[in-house]
Every structure is written in C-alpha cells, then in structure tokens.
Amino acid sequence: MAENFGKILLTGATGFVGGRLLHALTGHGMEVRCLVRSAEKLRKRLFPEEEVEIVTGDLLKPETLDKALDGIEVAYYMVHSMGGRTIGENKVFAERDRSAARHFVKAADRAGLARIVYLGGLGETGDNLSKHLASRQEVAQILSSGRAQITELRAPNIMGAGGAPFEMLRSLVERLPVMVCPRWIETRAQPIDIRDMVHYLIGCLREPATTGLSLDVGGPEILSYRDMMEIYARVRGLKRLIITVPVLTPRLSTYWVNLVTPVPSGIVNPLVEGLRNEVICRDNRIQELIPIELTTFEQSICNALQEVEKGPGKLMSRQSCFLK
Ligand SMILES: NC(=O)c1ccc[n+]([C@@H]2O[C@H](COP(=O)([O-])OP(=O)(O)OC[C@H]3O[C@@H](n4cnc5c(N)ncnc54)[C@H](OP(=O)(O)O)[C@@H]3O)[C@@H](O)[C@H]2O)c1
C-alpha cells in the first residue's frame, strides 16, 4: 500500500500518538522521515527491524525545517507544546504552538507540500472552551492557511498505555480508595482507543475523500469521567467510593491530580482545565469514510493494562500498535 505517497514526513514521532503511528506506518511498508528534536530519543523507541530517516529539527527553529520537508508530499502534524514541569512554565504553550504551526506552514509552502494530516481536539468553539482545546483549533486554522490541503481529525481523550488520559485515570483509581472529586467528573466524553485512532490516521492517507475535511473521531460510547473511573475499577476488581464536591477549582483539581499521578503538571493543568468541556462528536462522517469496528472503553482499558504489565514504555509488539 501507499508507495504512491512517496516518503511521508512525521512530526511528533517521539510522542504517544506519533510513536504508535510511526510503528503502524513502517508496519504497512511506508517510507517515513521523522522530524524530531532528539534523534537519540527516537532511536531508543524504534523496533530493531524498523528503518526510518531521521532529521533533527525543531518547529520553533524555522531554519531547521526545509531539510525535513524537502521532497515530501504528505506530512503528519502530531505536535503540541504542553508538558513543562510546572504550571508557570506551561503557561506559554499556546504561544509556542502558534509559532510552531506558522513556521511549519511557511516551510511547507516553500517545499510545495501537498497535504497535511493534523490531529487536533474535539470541543465547540465559543463554548467556554479551555485554553488547551482552543489552542488545538487555532493550530488547525493556521495549518489551513497555507497551500497544502489539510485533513483535521478532531479527537477526544485517546486511551492507551503511556498516554496522559489513561495514565491519569490509572493513577487516580489505583491509588485512591475514596475519591473526593470535582464536579467535572460528570462531564461527558467519547474516548477513543489508540489503535482505532492510529487506524483513522492511516485511513486518511488511503481515503482521498478525507482531503480538505475536518472530521470528528470518537469511540463507540459516550461516558462521563465518573463512568470511566468506575469501569477502570471494575476491570481491576477494585472497590472505589467516588464523592463529588462543588468547590474544587481547576487549579485545586490540578494540585490534587498532581499529588497522585506521574503525568507532569504542565500537561495535567491544561487537560484538567479542559475537563469542563464535553468532547463528543458532532457528526460521524468518519465512520462512512473509514469504516472500522470501534473498541469499547472496557476493552481499551484491558489492552492498556496488558501493556503496562510489560513495563513502562514497553509495547507488546510493533503490530500491537495498529489494526491489520
Ligand atoms: N493524547 C491524547 O489523548 C490526545 C487527544 C486528542 C488530541 N491529541 C493531539 O494529538 C497530538 C499528539 O499528542 P500526544 O499525546 O502524542 O502528545 P505527546 O506525547 O506529548 O507528544 C508531543 C510530541 O510533540 C513533539 N514536539 C513538541 N514541541 C516540538 C517542537 N517545537 N518541535 C518538534 N517537535 C515537538 C514532542 O517532541 P519531544 O519528544 O522532543 O518533546 C513529541 O514528540 C497533539 O496535537 C494532541 O493535541 C492527543
């Protein structure tokens, strides 16, 4: 498959979603060039049989981008700047993401890039949207302002070992027999399994009709965060008492989540702030364009727990990252 795309540029290959996508692309025999800040970090994550071209660069350093885009027709944009160690350090993520996207668009136009597949976030603009979700949408607009055609996949929480949504859920439910939770645990979302997400990302290449579209993607169930905690506890056979209180502000919630989870506060803060926004698909066009049988939330949790048993950052196999 896919030889006609030529070499594909992947940004964010050292990240949670980009890393899995990389294994899926190479598993399907595609030629991939990765733009990464640290070649060393990427090399450690490659499977022995995996061959990719690595170009060292930084989206915040525009002079490093021409080499990465040279001769490329299709690129995946899988980057965000959240993740500083402290809330203060992380305040500037939206500004960084704006600059990164602008630099990428300029370099893409210089290189004559034809197509960008961008993984953004669900959430309705104007609906008291969190800074994090608003930033994801701003990046989509910037990427659309260039000459390349963009496919935007708007995703909710992506569930898989090593990803922030699963790791936050896991630490909270594993460590706290009694959970005193803010009201946002009643907010609804439509979490999607990482394998299904990767399948959609690759499906966008195979299905030309996705070009130029902004498509919502989600899992098969709409669940509140309370439902997710309860399902996790049930899968693990843990008895948990969940009590909601009206007084926990996003900042206090962040401190509370930070106490029990290893996910850096720079990621926890914007994610927790975003939990007040429902992330539910507006439409299901993706299911007609790229039909797949979606994984239930419970099955996602079981899959992720199996990977956790292998050890931190260890995947079951390269094939386990994607559907056949
Ligand atoms: N995870 C989810 O549940 C979820 C849900 C919806 C949408 N998304 C979207 O999916 C995309 C990927 O998310 P993720 O969870 O995979 O994130 P992640 O694990 O935090 O990875 C982020 C990636 O971006 C790279 N990066 C950051 N700044 C960069 C820069 N200036 N130049 C080059 N690379 C840079 C990082 O490289 P380093 O390794 O060098 O830091 C890393 O590879 C994001 O757009 C995110 O908004 C994720």
The ligand as an ORCA input file, in Angstrom:
! r2SCAN-3c Opt
* xyz 0 1
  N      -3.102     12.142     23.805
  C      -4.381     12.414     23.648
  O      -5.259     11.881     24.353
  C      -4.817     13.370     22.554
  C      -6.181     13.618     22.405
  C      -6.618     14.471     21.384
  C      -5.689     15.070     20.551
  N      -4.358     14.828     20.746
  C      -3.415     15.511     19.843
  O      -2.505     14.583     19.292
  C      -1.249     15.222     19.057
  C      -0.157     14.381     19.708
  O      -0.444     14.222     21.093
  P       0.387     13.236     22.023
  O      -0.478     12.855     23.158
  O       1.037     12.189     21.192
  O       1.499     14.236     22.567
  P       2.921     13.933     23.263
  O       3.054     12.509     23.637
  O       3.083     14.938     24.348
  O       3.950     14.247     22.087
  C       4.160     15.556     21.625
  C       5.195     15.490     20.527
  O       5.425     16.804     20.028
  C       6.833     16.975     19.887
  N       7.182     18.387     19.930
  C       6.796     19.309     20.852
  N       7.326     20.513     20.549
  C       8.049     20.346     19.414
  C       8.840     21.212     18.627
  N       8.987     22.508     18.945
  N       9.439     20.721     17.513
  C       9.308     19.415     17.183
  N       8.575     18.528     17.902
  C       7.952     18.991     19.014
  C       7.401     16.212     21.074
  O       8.784     16.000     20.887
  P       9.808     15.777     22.133
  O       9.810     14.291     22.376
  O      11.097     16.294     21.623
  O       9.270     16.545     23.304
  C       6.564     14.943     20.998
  O       7.046     14.069     20.019
  C      -1.369     16.619     19.645
  O      -1.705     17.509     18.610
  C      -2.532     16.494     20.611
  O      -3.211     17.698     20.833
  C      -3.898     13.984     21.719
*
